[in-house]
């Protein structure tokens, strides 16, 4: 049987008591640093030991299009993609450190949140 997570009983607004808030606080000040550097800073500033995997789940922000390839930051249809055409988005990875990321998006008229994983090497 899986262990049940303990309920959080601390102050959610205090990064010394709230590990996820500590991670987000450090990420705001170090957005382009490697996950290992962010983890070390979380430990230094707030005393939380965190893994690189925990850091990568918190990286989020607006999508940055590469050049003018994506008008209005929307996917565009390319009729020559595969046999039947498909949608494409040219994503800028400038400023992202090495790691695995998800591009989360919604389709107009659909409430489901889709995710497309990608790696930066």
Backbone as XML, in Angstrom:
<?xml version="1.0"?>
<chain id="A" units="angstrom">
  <residue number="1" name="UNK">
    <atom name="N" x="0.841" y="-1.179" z="0.000"/>
    <atom name="CA" x="0.000" y="0.000" z="0.000"/>
    <atom name="C" x="0.886" y="1.241" z="0.000"/>
  </residue>
  <residue number="2" name="UNK">
    <atom name="N" x="0.531" y="2.224" z="-0.797"/>
    <atom name="CA" x="1.302" y="3.463" z="-0.907"/>
    <atom name="C" x="1.166" y="4.287" z="0.366"/>
  </residue>
  <residue number="3" name="UNK">
    <atom name="N" x="2.245" y="4.993" z="0.693"/>
    <atom name="CA" x="2.203" y="5.880" z="1.859"/>
    <atom name="C" x="1.316" y="7.071" z="1.570"/>
  </residue>
  <residue number="4" name="UNK">
    <atom name="N" x="0.583" y="7.467" z="2.574"/>
    <atom name="CA" x="-0.264" y="8.646" z="2.449"/>
    <atom name="C" x="0.564" y="9.877" z="2.800"/>
  </residue>
  <residue number="5" name="UNK">
    <atom name="N" x="0.479" y="10.910" z="1.970"/>
    <atom name="CA" x="1.235" y="12.148" z="2.214"/>
    <atom name="C" x="0.715" y="12.833" z="3.477"/>
  </residue>
  <residue number="6" name="UNK">
    <atom name="N" x="1.655" y="13.383" z="4.263"/>
    <atom name="CA" x="1.257" y="14.108" z="5.464"/>
    <atom name="C" x="0.667" y="15.457" z="5.070"/>
  </residue>
  <residue number="7" name="UNK">
    <atom name="N" x="-0.345" y="15.865" z="5.784"/>
    <atom name="CA" x="-0.960" y="17.172" z="5.538"/>
    <atom name="C" x="0.006" y="18.271" z="5.963"/>
  </residue>
  <residue number="8" name="UNK">
    <atom name="N" x="0.079" y="19.320" z="5.172"/>
    <atom name="CA" x="0.943" y="20.463" z="5.485"/>
    <atom name="C" x="0.310" y="21.243" z="6.622"/>
  </residue>
  <residue number="9" name="UNK">
    <atom name="N" x="1.100" y="21.504" z="7.670"/>
    <atom name="CA" x="0.549" y="22.212" z="8.831"/>
    <atom name="C" x="1.250" y="23.536" z="9.107"/>
  </residue>
  <residue number="10" name="UNK">
    <atom name="N" x="2.228" y="23.901" z="8.284"/>
    <atom name="CA" x="2.992" y="25.138" z="8.499"/>
    <atom name="C" x="2.333" y="26.349" z="7.863"/>
  </residue>
  <residue number="11" name="UNK">
    <atom name="N" x="3.090" y="27.417" z="7.819"/>
    <atom name="CA" x="2.650" y="28.670" z="7.209"/>
    <atom name="C" x="2.948" y="28.606" z="5.712"/>
  </residue>
  <residue number="12" name="UNK">
    <atom name="N" x="1.930" y="28.522" z="4.888"/>
    <atom name="CA" x="2.106" y="28.380" z="3.435"/>
    <atom name="C" x="2.787" y="29.591" z="2.799"/>
  </residue>
  <residue number="13" name="UNK">
    <atom name="N" x="2.766" y="30.741" z="3.469"/>
    <atom name="CA" x="3.364" y="31.961" z="2.920"/>
    <atom name="C" x="4.823" y="32.142" z="3.343"/>
  </residue>
  <residue number="14" name="UNK">
    <atom name="N" x="5.354" y="31.188" z="4.116"/>
    <atom name="CA" x="6.735" y="31.261" z="4.592"/>
    <atom name="C" x="7.582" y="30.231" z="3.832"/>
  </residue>
  <residue number="15" name="UNK">
    <atom name="N" x="8.500" y="30.689" z="2.971"/>
    <atom name="CA" x="9.304" y="29.741" z="2.193"/>
    <atom name="C" x="10.202" y="28.854" z="3.053"/>
  </residue>
  <residue number="16" name="UNK">
    <atom name="N" x="10.453" y="29.230" z="4.307"/>
    <atom name="CA" x="11.232" y="28.355" z="5.187"/>
    <atom name="C" x="10.394" y="27.174" z="5.655"/>
  </residue>
  <residue number="17" name="UNK">
    <atom name="N" x="9.079" y="27.305" z="5.587"/>
    <atom name="CA" x="8.187" y="26.215" z="5.977"/>
    <atom name="C" x="7.538" y="25.534" z="4.772"/>
  </residue>
  <residue number="18" name="UNK">
    <atom name="N" x="7.475" y="26.221" z="3.650"/>
    <atom name="CA" x="6.784" y="25.717" z="2.460"/>
    <atom name="C" x="7.816" y="25.487" z="1.349"/>
  </residue>
  <residue number="19" name="UNK">
    <atom name="N" x="8.169" y="24.229" z="1.127"/>
    <atom name="CA" x="9.226" y="23.889" z="0.166"/>
    <atom name="C" x="8.892" y="24.345" z="-1.250"/>
  </residue>
  <residue number="20" name="UNK">
    <atom name="N" x="7.662" y="24.160" z="-1.694"/>
    <atom name="CA" x="7.317" y="24.567" z="-3.062"/>
    <atom name="C" x="7.406" y="26.081" z="-3.227"/>
  </residue>
  <residue number="21" name="UNK">
    <atom name="N" x="7.034" y="26.839" z="-2.210"/>
    <atom name="CA" x="7.179" y="28.291" z="-2.264"/>
    <atom name="C" x="8.663" y="28.671" z="-2.300"/>
  </residue>
  <residue number="22" name="UNK">
    <atom name="N" x="9.491" y="27.972" z="-1.554"/>
    <atom name="CA" x="10.929" y="28.228" z="-1.559"/>
    <atom name="C" x="11.500" y="28.013" z="-2.965"/>
  </residue>
  <residue number="23" name="UNK">
    <atom name="N" x="11.100" y="26.933" z="-3.619"/>
    <atom name="CA" x="11.579" y="26.644" z="-4.976"/>
    <atom name="C" x="11.150" y="27.756" z="-5.926"/>
  </residue>
  <residue number="24" name="UNK">
    <atom name="N" x="9.875" y="28.132" z="-5.884"/>
    <atom name="CA" x="9.380" y="29.183" z="-6.781"/>
    <atom name="C" x="10.067" y="30.518" z="-6.508"/>
  </residue>
  <residue number="25" name="UNK">
    <atom name="N" x="10.329" y="30.826" z="-5.240"/>
    <atom name="CA" x="11.001" y="32.075" z="-4.874"/>
    <atom name="C" x="12.399" y="32.122" z="-5.477"/>
  </residue>
  <residue number="26" name="UNK">
    <atom name="N" x="13.141" y="31.043" z="-5.361"/>
    <atom name="CA" x="14.501" y="30.999" z="-5.906"/>
    <atom name="C" x="14.454" y="31.023" z="-7.428"/>
  </residue>
  <residue number="27" name="UNK">
    <atom name="N" x="13.524" y="30.303" z="-8.033"/>
    <atom name="CA" x="13.422" y="30.294" z="-9.500"/>
    <atom name="C" x="13.156" y="31.684" z="-10.069"/>
  </residue>
  <residue number="28" name="UNK">
    <atom name="N" x="12.386" y="32.495" z="-9.360"/>
    <atom name="CA" x="12.113" y="33.858" z="-9.836"/>
    <atom name="C" x="13.386" y="34.683" z="-9.897"/>
  </residue>
  <residue number="29" name="UNK">
    <atom name="N" x="14.284" y="34.456" z="-8.949"/>
    <atom name="CA" x="15.518" y="35.239" z="-8.915"/>
    <atom name="C" x="16.630" y="34.625" z="-9.765"/>
  </residue>
  <residue number="30" name="UNK">
    <atom name="N" x="16.468" y="33.368" z="-10.182"/>
    <atom name="CA" x="17.499" y="32.668" z="-10.953"/>
    <atom name="C" x="16.864" y="31.906" z="-12.115"/>
  </residue>
  <residue number="31" name="UNK">
    <atom name="N" x="16.103" y="32.548" z="-12.985"/>
    <atom name="CA" x="15.323" y="31.812" z="-13.995"/>
    <atom name="C" x="16.140" y="31.049" z="-15.029"/>
  </residue>
  <residue number="32" name="UNK">
    <atom name="N" x="17.371" y="31.434" z="-15.279"/>
    <atom name="CA" x="18.135" y="30.750" z="-16.323"/>
    <atom name="C" x="19.268" y="29.898" z="-15.758"/>
  </residue>
  <residue number="33" name="UNK">
    <atom name="N" x="19.252" y="29.648" z="-14.470"/>
    <atom name="CA" x="20.286" y="28.822" z="-13.845"/>
    <atom name="C" x="19.940" y="27.337" z="-13.990"/>
  </residue>
  <residue number="34" name="UNK">
    <atom name="N" x="20.948" y="26.492" z="-13.877"/>
    <atom name="CA" x="20.754" y="25.048" z="-13.927"/>
    <atom name="C" x="20.002" y="24.601" z="-12.676"/>
  </residue>
  <residue number="35" name="UNK">
    <atom name="N" x="19.277" y="23.491" z="-12.821"/>
    <atom name="CA" x="18.486" y="22.972" z="-11.707"/>
    <atom name="C" x="19.362" y="22.673" z="-10.495"/>
  </residue>
  <residue number="36" name="UNK">
    <atom name="N" x="20.579" y="22.199" z="-10.706"/>
    <atom name="CA" x="21.471" y="21.907" z="-9.581"/>
    <atom name="C" x="21.822" y="23.185" z="-8.812"/>
  </residue>
  <residue number="37" name="UNK">
    <atom name="N" x="21.996" y="24.289" z="-9.530"/>
    <atom name="CA" x="22.301" y="25.569" z="-8.880"/>
    <atom name="C" x="21.094" y="26.077" z="-8.091"/>
  </residue>
  <residue number="38" name="UNK">
    <atom name="N" x="19.902" y="25.899" z="-8.661"/>
    <atom name="CA" x="18.675" y="26.316" z="-7.976"/>
    <atom name="C" x="18.487" y="25.482" z="-6.717"/>
  </residue>
  <residue number="39" name="UNK">
    <atom name="N" x="18.698" y="24.169" z="-6.804"/>
    <atom name="CA" x="18.548" y="23.290" z="-5.639"/>
    <atom name="C" x="19.510" y="23.702" z="-4.524"/>
  </residue>
  <residue number="40" name="UNK">
    <atom name="N" x="20.748" y="24.019" z="-4.890"/>
    <atom name="CA" x="21.735" y="24.450" z="-3.891"/>
    <atom name="C" x="21.306" y="25.762" z="-3.225"/>
  </residue>
  <residue number="41" name="UNK">
    <atom name="N" x="20.749" y="26.675" z="-4.012"/>
    <atom name="CA" x="20.311" y="27.970" z="-3.467"/>
    <atom name="C" x="19.098" y="27.799" z="-2.555"/>
  </residue>
  <residue number="42" name="UNK">
    <atom name="N" x="18.183" y="26.876" z="-2.894"/>
    <atom name="CA" x="17.025" y="26.598" z="-2.030"/>
    <atom name="C" x="17.524" y="26.090" z="-0.677"/>
  </residue>
  <residue number="43" name="UNK">
    <atom name="N" x="18.512" y="25.200" z="-0.709"/>
    <atom name="CA" x="19.088" y="24.668" z="0.534"/>
    <atom name="C" x="19.751" y="25.791" z="1.338"/>
  </residue>
  <residue number="44" name="UNK">
    <atom name="N" x="20.532" y="26.635" z="0.645"/>
    <atom name="CA" x="21.264" y="27.720" z="1.303"/>
    <atom name="C" x="20.317" y="28.744" z="1.936"/>
  </residue>
  <residue number="45" name="UNK">
    <atom name="N" x="19.308" y="29.192" z="1.158"/>
    <atom name="CA" x="18.419" y="30.262" z="1.648"/>
    <atom name="C" x="17.361" y="29.777" z="2.626"/>
  </residue>
  <residue number="46" name="UNK">
    <atom name="N" x="16.806" y="28.565" z="2.355"/>
    <atom name="CA" x="15.623" y="28.148" z="3.114"/>
    <atom name="C" x="15.776" y="26.826" z="3.861"/>
  </residue>
  <residue number="47" name="UNK">
    <atom name="N" x="16.903" y="26.124" z="3.650"/>
    <atom name="CA" x="17.150" y="24.894" z="4.393"/>
    <atom name="C" x="16.465" y="23.647" z="3.858"/>
  </residue>
  <residue number="48" name="UNK">
    <atom name="N" x="15.844" y="23.730" z="2.699"/>
    <atom name="CA" x="15.160" y="22.564" z="2.130"/>
    <atom name="C" x="16.092" y="21.804" z="1.193"/>
  </residue>
  <residue number="49" name="UNK">
    <atom name="N" x="16.192" y="20.492" z="1.389"/>
    <atom name="CA" x="16.924" y="19.644" z="0.449"/>
    <atom name="C" x="15.942" y="19.265" z="-0.653"/>
  </residue>
  <residue number="50" name="UNK">
    <atom name="N" x="16.252" y="19.621" z="-1.899"/>
    <atom name="CA" x="15.374" y="19.311" z="-3.012"/>
    <atom name="C" x="16.179" y="18.636" z="-4.122"/>
  </residue>
  <residue number="51" name="UNK">
    <atom name="N" x="15.496" y="17.793" z="-4.886"/>
    <atom name="CA" x="16.164" y="17.113" z="-5.994"/>
    <atom name="C" x="15.994" y="17.924" z="-7.274"/>
  </residue>
  <residue number="52" name="UNK">
    <atom name="N" x="16.819" y="17.616" z="-8.252"/>
    <atom name="CA" x="16.728" y="18.267" z="-9.557"/>
    <atom name="C" x="15.347" y="18.020" z="-10.166"/>
  </residue>
  <residue number="53" name="UNK">
    <atom name="N" x="14.790" y="16.820" z="-9.965"/>
    <atom name="CA" x="13.451" y="16.515" z="-10.496"/>
    <atom name="C" x="12.389" y="17.415" z="-9.892"/>
  </residue>
  <residue number="54" name="UNK">
    <atom name="N" x="12.516" y="17.748" z="-8.622"/>
    <atom name="CA" x="11.548" y="18.654" z="-8.000"/>
    <atom name="C" x="11.649" y="20.044" z="-8.598"/>
  </residue>
  <residue number="55" name="UNK">
    <atom name="N" x="12.839" y="20.479" z="-8.942"/>
    <atom name="CA" x="13.031" y="21.806" z="-9.533"/>
    <atom name="C" x="12.377" y="21.855" z="-10.906"/>
  </residue>
  <residue number="56" name="UNK">
    <atom name="N" x="12.591" y="20.837" z="-11.731"/>
    <atom name="CA" x="12.097" y="20.875" z="-13.111"/>
    <atom name="C" x="10.575" y="20.903" z="-13.181"/>
  </residue>
  <residue number="57" name="UNK">
    <atom name="N" x="9.880" y="20.428" z="-12.145"/>
    <atom name="CA" x="8.424" y="20.464" z="-12.181"/>
    <atom name="C" x="7.873" y="21.863" z="-11.923"/>
  </residue>
  <residue number="58" name="UNK">
    <atom name="N" x="8.720" y="22.789" z="-11.454"/>
    <atom name="CA" x="8.252" y="24.119" z="-11.127"/>
    <atom name="C" x="8.557" y="25.162" z="-12.190"/>
  </residue>
  <residue number="59" name="UNK">
    <atom name="N" x="9.392" y="24.826" z="-13.157"/>
    <atom name="CA" x="9.753" y="25.813" z="-14.172"/>
    <atom name="C" x="8.532" y="26.087" z="-15.035"/>
  </residue>
  <residue number="60" name="UNK">
    <atom name="N" x="8.120" y="27.320" z="-15.087"/>
    <atom name="CA" x="6.980" y="27.674" z="-15.926"/>
    <atom name="C" x="7.124" y="29.131" z="-16.340"/>
  </residue>
  <residue number="61" name="UNK">
    <atom name="N" x="6.392" y="29.474" z="-17.340"/>
    <atom name="CA" x="6.436" y="30.838" z="-17.808"/>
    <atom name="C" x="5.821" y="30.934" z="-19.177"/>
  </residue>
  <residue number="62" name="UNK">
    <atom name="N" x="5.748" y="32.119" z="-19.705"/>
    <atom name="CA" x="5.152" y="32.279" z="-21.027"/>
    <atom name="C" x="6.032" y="31.648" z="-22.105"/>
  </residue>
  <residue number="63" name="UNK">
    <atom name="N" x="5.375" y="31.109" z="-23.094"/>
    <atom name="CA" x="6.074" y="30.512" z="-24.231"/>
    <atom name="C" x="6.715" y="31.618" z="-25.043"/>
  </residue>
  <residue number="64" name="UNK">
    <atom name="N" x="7.930" y="31.369" z="-25.481"/>
    <atom name="CA" x="8.597" y="32.341" z="-26.328"/>
    <atom name="C" x="8.734" y="31.755" z="-27.725"/>
  </residue>
  <residue number="65" name="UNK">
    <atom name="N" x="8.122" y="32.417" z="-28.659"/>
    <atom name="CA" x="8.171" y="32.009" z="-30.051"/>
    <atom name="C" x="9.543" y="32.332" z="-30.621"/>
  </residue>
  <residue number="66" name="UNK">
    <atom name="N" x="9.966" y="31.512" z="-31.555"/>
    <atom name="CA" x="11.243" y="31.738" z="-32.221"/>
    <atom name="C" x="11.006" y="32.635" z="-33.435"/>
  </residue>
  <residue number="67" name="UNK">
    <atom name="N" x="11.413" y="33.876" z="-33.337"/>
    <atom name="CA" x="11.218" y="34.817" z="-34.446"/>
    <atom name="C" x="9.756" y="35.142" z="-34.657"/>
  </residue>
  <residue number="68" name="UNK">
    <atom name="N" x="9.341" y="35.301" z="-35.921"/>
    <atom name="CA" x="7.945" y="35.611" z="-36.260"/>
    <atom name="C" x="7.232" y="34.405" z="-36.849"/>
  </residue>
  <residue number="69" name="UNK">
    <atom name="N" x="7.675" y="33.213" z="-36.485"/>
    <atom name="CA" x="7.113" y="31.994" z="-37.075"/>
    <atom name="C" x="5.720" y="31.661" z="-36.563"/>
  </residue>
  <residue number="70" name="UNK">
    <atom name="N" x="5.338" y="32.164" z="-35.415"/>
    <atom name="CA" x="4.056" y="31.816" z="-34.800"/>
    <atom name="C" x="3.232" y="33.071" z="-34.552"/>
  </residue>
  <residue number="71" name="UNK">
    <atom name="N" x="2.472" y="33.512" z="-35.530"/>
    <atom name="CA" x="1.661" y="34.718" z="-35.323"/>
    <atom name="C" x="0.750" y="34.579" z="-34.100"/>
  </residue>
  <residue number="72" name="UNK">
    <atom name="N" x="0.720" y="35.577" z="-33.273"/>
    <atom name="CA" x="-0.113" y="35.604" z="-32.067"/>
    <atom name="C" x="0.209" y="34.487" z="-31.080"/>
  </residue>
  <residue number="73" name="UNK">
    <atom name="N" x="1.421" y="33.928" z="-31.141"/>
    <atom name="CA" x="1.825" y="32.818" z="-30.264"/>
    <atom name="C" x="0.922" y="31.601" z="-30.380"/>
  </residue>
  <residue number="74" name="UNK">
    <atom name="N" x="0.339" y="31.385" z="-31.544"/>
    <atom name="CA" x="-0.506" y="30.223" z="-31.783"/>
    <atom name="C" x="0.222" y="29.205" z="-32.646"/>
  </residue>
  <residue number="75" name="UNK">
    <atom name="N" x="-0.175" y="27.945" z="-32.525"/>
    <atom name="CA" x="0.326" y="26.930" z="-33.438"/>
    <atom name="C" x="-0.144" y="27.307" z="-34.837"/>
  </residue>
  <residue number="76" name="UNK">
    <atom name="N" x="0.589" y="26.883" z="-35.850"/>
    <atom name="CA" x="0.155" y="27.134" z="-37.224"/>
    <atom name="C" x="0.063" y="25.806" z="-37.966"/>
  </residue>
  <residue number="77" name="UNK">
    <atom name="N" x="-0.827" y="25.738" z="-38.931"/>
    <atom name="CA" x="-1.023" y="24.513" z="-39.708"/>
    <atom name="C" x="-0.033" y="24.486" z="-40.862"/>
  </residue>
  <residue number="78" name="UNK">
    <atom name="N" x="0.647" y="23.344" z="-41.028"/>
    <atom name="CA" x="1.586" y="23.136" z="-42.131"/>
    <atom name="C" x="1.080" y="21.948" z="-42.930"/>
  </residue>
  <residue number="79" name="UNK">
    <atom name="N" x="0.548" y="22.208" z="-44.126"/>
    <atom name="CA" x="-0.049" y="21.165" z="-44.964"/>
    <atom name="C" x="0.964" y="20.121" z="-45.414"/>
  </residue>
  <residue number="80" name="UNK">
    <atom name="N" x="2.245" y="20.456" z="-45.384"/>
    <atom name="CA" x="3.272" y="19.531" z="-45.850"/>
    <atom name="C" x="3.848" y="18.658" z="-44.732"/>
  </residue>
  <residue number="81" name="UNK">
    <atom name="N" x="3.376" y="18.812" z="-43.535"/>
    <atom name="CA" x="3.853" y="18.023" z="-42.405"/>
    <atom name="C" x="3.175" y="16.657" z="-42.418"/>
  </residue>
  <residue number="82" name="UNK">
    <atom name="N" x="3.965" y="15.594" z="-42.439"/>
    <atom name="CA" x="3.464" y="14.212" z="-42.520"/>
    <atom name="C" x="2.611" y="14.047" z="-43.777"/>
  </residue>
  <residue number="83" name="UNK">
    <atom name="N" x="1.719" y="13.084" z="-43.784"/>
    <atom name="CA" x="0.893" y="12.827" z="-44.976"/>
    <atom name="C" x="-0.348" y="13.711" z="-45.049"/>
  </residue>
  <residue number="84" name="UNK">
    <atom name="N" x="-0.846" y="14.112" z="-43.888"/>
    <atom name="CA" x="-2.105" y="14.855" z="-43.851"/>
    <atom name="C" x="-1.964" y="16.275" z="-43.337"/>
  </residue>
  <residue number="85" name="UNK">
    <atom name="N" x="-0.743" y="16.699" z="-43.088"/>
    <atom name="CA" x="-0.536" y="18.022" z="-42.507"/>
    <atom name="C" x="-0.572" y="17.946" z="-40.999"/>
  </residue>
  <residue number="86" name="UNK">
    <atom name="N" x="-0.202" y="19.018" z="-40.345"/>
    <atom name="CA" x="-0.211" y="19.041" z="-38.891"/>
    <atom name="C" x="0.099" y="20.430" z="-38.380"/>
  </residue>
  <residue number="87" name="UNK">
    <atom name="N" x="0.032" y="20.555" z="-37.082"/>
    <atom name="CA" x="0.277" y="21.847" z="-36.459"/>
    <atom name="C" x="1.711" y="21.906" z="-35.942"/>
  </residue>
  <residue number="88" name="UNK">
    <atom name="N" x="2.292" y="23.087" z="-35.984"/>
    <atom name="CA" x="3.680" y="23.272" z="-35.599"/>
    <atom name="C" x="3.815" y="24.565" z="-34.794"/>
  </residue>
  <residue number="89" name="UNK">
    <atom name="N" x="4.767" y="24.550" z="-33.869"/>
    <atom name="CA" x="5.075" y="25.740" z="-33.088"/>
    <atom name="C" x="6.584" y="25.818" z="-32.962"/>
  </residue>
  <residue number="90" name="UNK">
    <atom name="N" x="7.189" y="26.884" z="-33.436"/>
    <atom name="CA" x="8.632" y="27.081" z="-33.301"/>
    <atom name="C" x="8.894" y="27.713" z="-31.942"/>
  </residue>
  <residue number="91" name="UNK">
    <atom name="N" x="9.469" y="26.938" z="-31.054"/>
    <atom name="CA" x="9.660" y="27.340" z="-29.672"/>
    <atom name="C" x="11.101" y="27.778" z="-29.438"/>
  </residue>
  <residue number="92" name="UNK">
    <atom name="N" x="11.284" y="28.921" z="-28.826"/>
    <atom name="CA" x="12.617" y="29.375" z="-28.458"/>
    <atom name="C" x="12.986" y="28.762" z="-27.109"/>
  </residue>
  <residue number="93" name="UNK">
    <atom name="N" x="14.159" y="28.142" z="-27.045"/>
    <atom name="CA" x="14.628" y="27.567" z="-25.781"/>
    <atom name="C" x="15.709" y="28.445" z="-25.152"/>
  </residue>
  <residue number="94" name="UNK">
    <atom name="N" x="15.860" y="29.643" z="-25.673"/>
    <atom name="CA" x="16.853" y="30.583" z="-25.135"/>
    <atom name="C" x="16.568" y="30.833" z="-23.653"/>
  </residue>
  <residue number="95" name="UNK">
    <atom name="N" x="17.596" y="30.704" z="-22.845"/>
    <atom name="CA" x="17.440" y="30.941" z="-21.416"/>
    <atom name="C" x="17.032" y="29.714" z="-20.613"/>
  </residue>
  <residue number="96" name="UNK">
    <atom name="N" x="16.686" y="28.612" z="-21.280"/>
    <atom name="CA" x="16.328" y="27.396" z="-20.554"/>
    <atom name="C" x="17.589" y="26.578" z="-20.321"/>
  </residue>
  <residue number="97" name="UNK">
    <atom name="N" x="17.748" y="26.054" z="-19.116"/>
    <atom name="CA" x="18.901" y="25.216" z="-18.836"/>
    <atom name="C" x="18.621" y="23.791" z="-19.313"/>
  </residue>
  <residue number="98" name="UNK">
    <atom name="N" x="19.658" y="22.976" z="-19.371"/>
    <atom name="CA" x="19.528" y="21.583" z="-19.791"/>
    <atom name="C" x="18.494" y="20.889" z="-18.921"/>
  </residue>
  <residue number="99" name="UNK">
    <atom name="N" x="17.604" y="20.147" z="-19.554"/>
    <atom name="CA" x="16.583" y="19.422" z="-18.803"/>
    <atom name="C" x="15.405" y="19.057" z="-19.675"/>
  </residue>
  <residue number="100" name="UNK">
    <atom name="N" x="14.402" y="18.471" z="-19.061"/>
    <atom name="CA" x="13.173" y="18.070" z="-19.740"/>
    <atom name="C" x="12.065" y="19.027" z="-19.335"/>
  </residue>
  <residue number="101" name="UNK">
    <atom name="N" x="11.292" y="19.470" z="-20.308"/>
    <atom name="CA" x="10.215" y="20.436" z="-20.086"/>
    <atom name="C" x="8.932" y="19.940" z="-20.739"/>
  </residue>
  <residue number="102" name="UNK">
    <atom name="N" x="7.834" y="20.544" z="-20.379"/>
    <atom name="CA" x="6.548" y="20.288" z="-21.021"/>
    <atom name="C" x="6.009" y="21.592" z="-21.573"/>
  </residue>
  <residue number="103" name="UNK">
    <atom name="N" x="5.543" y="21.542" z="-22.794"/>
    <atom name="CA" x="4.817" y="22.668" z="-23.370"/>
    <atom name="C" x="3.342" y="22.336" z="-23.170"/>
  </residue>
  <residue number="104" name="UNK">
    <atom name="N" x="2.700" y="23.041" z="-22.266"/>
    <atom name="CA" x="1.282" y="22.798" z="-21.969"/>
    <atom name="C" x="0.436" y="23.759" z="-22.779"/>
  </residue>
  <residue number="105" name="UNK">
    <atom name="N" x="-0.650" y="23.242" z="-23.331"/>
    <atom name="CA" x="-1.508" y="24.088" z="-24.154"/>
    <atom name="C" x="-2.939" y="23.564" z="-24.149"/>
  </residue>
  <residue number="106" name="UNK">
    <atom name="N" x="-3.845" y="24.449" z="-24.500"/>
    <atom name="CA" x="-5.268" y="24.094" z="-24.638"/>
    <atom name="C" x="-5.679" y="24.335" z="-26.085"/>
  </residue>
  <residue number="107" name="UNK">
    <atom name="N" x="-6.633" y="23.563" z="-26.529"/>
    <atom name="CA" x="-7.185" y="23.710" z="-27.871"/>
    <atom name="C" x="-8.499" y="24.462" z="-27.733"/>
  </residue>
  <residue number="108" name="UNK">
    <atom name="N" x="-8.699" y="25.438" z="-28.592"/>
    <atom name="CA" x="-9.922" y="26.241" z="-28.541"/>
    <atom name="C" x="-11.157" y="25.346" z="-28.526"/>
  </residue>
  <residue number="109" name="UNK">
    <atom name="N" x="-12.052" y="25.589" z="-27.583"/>
    <atom name="CA" x="-13.285" y="24.822" z="-27.478"/>
    <atom name="C" x="-13.145" y="23.540" z="-26.670"/>
  </residue>
  <residue number="110" name="UNK">
    <atom name="N" x="-11.957" y="23.260" z="-26.133"/>
    <atom name="CA" x="-11.695" y="22.032" z="-25.379"/>
    <atom name="C" x="-11.078" y="22.432" z="-24.042"/>
  </residue>
  <residue number="111" name="UNK">
    <atom name="N" x="-11.595" y="21.933" z="-22.939"/>
    <atom name="CA" x="-11.084" y="22.323" z="-21.630"/>
    <atom name="C" x="-9.889" y="21.470" z="-21.184"/>
  </residue>
  <residue number="112" name="UNK">
    <atom name="N" x="-9.551" y="20.426" z="-21.929"/>
    <atom name="CA" x="-8.441" y="19.533" z="-21.567"/>
    <atom name="C" x="-7.097" y="20.245" z="-21.729"/>
  </residue>
  <residue number="113" name="UNK">
    <atom name="N" x="-6.197" y="20.048" z="-20.785"/>
    <atom name="CA" x="-4.848" y="20.606" z="-20.865"/>
    <atom name="C" x="-3.931" y="19.557" z="-21.485"/>
  </residue>
  <residue number="114" name="UNK">
    <atom name="N" x="-3.411" y="19.848" z="-22.674"/>
    <atom name="CA" x="-2.507" y="18.943" z="-23.382"/>
    <atom name="C" x="-1.076" y="19.282" z="-23.021"/>
  </residue>
  <residue number="115" name="UNK">
    <atom name="N" x="-0.188" y="18.296" z="-23.147"/>
    <atom name="CA" x="1.209" y="18.490" z="-22.793"/>
    <atom name="C" x="2.095" y="17.835" z="-23.842"/>
  </residue>
  <residue number="116" name="UNK">
    <atom name="N" x="3.105" y="18.577" z="-24.317"/>
    <atom name="CA" x="4.074" y="18.047" z="-25.273"/>
    <atom name="C" x="5.460" y="18.160" z="-24.645"/>
  </residue>
  <residue number="117" name="UNK">
    <atom name="N" x="6.034" y="17.033" z="-24.210"/>
    <atom name="CA" x="7.349" y="17.089" z="-23.586"/>
    <atom name="C" x="8.464" y="17.337" z="-24.600"/>
  </residue>
  <residue number="118" name="UNK">
    <atom name="N" x="9.524" y="18.023" z="-24.145"/>
    <atom name="CA" x="10.702" y="18.234" z="-24.997"/>
    <atom name="C" x="11.935" y="18.351" z="-24.111"/>
  </residue>
  <residue number="119" name="UNK">
    <atom name="N" x="13.088" y="18.134" z="-24.710"/>
    <atom name="CA" x="14.348" y="18.196" z="-23.977"/>
    <atom name="C" x="15.243" y="19.300" z="-24.505"/>
  </residue>
  <residue number="120" name="UNK">
    <atom name="N" x="15.968" y="19.928" z="-23.605"/>
    <atom name="CA" x="17.002" y="20.873" z="-23.963"/>
    <atom name="C" x="18.310" y="20.205" z="-23.533"/>
  </residue>
  <residue number="121" name="UNK">
    <atom name="N" x="19.209" y="20.064" z="-24.498"/>
    <atom name="CA" x="20.484" y="19.377" z="-24.199"/>
    <atom name="C" x="21.625" y="20.349" z="-24.140"/>
  </residue>
</chain>
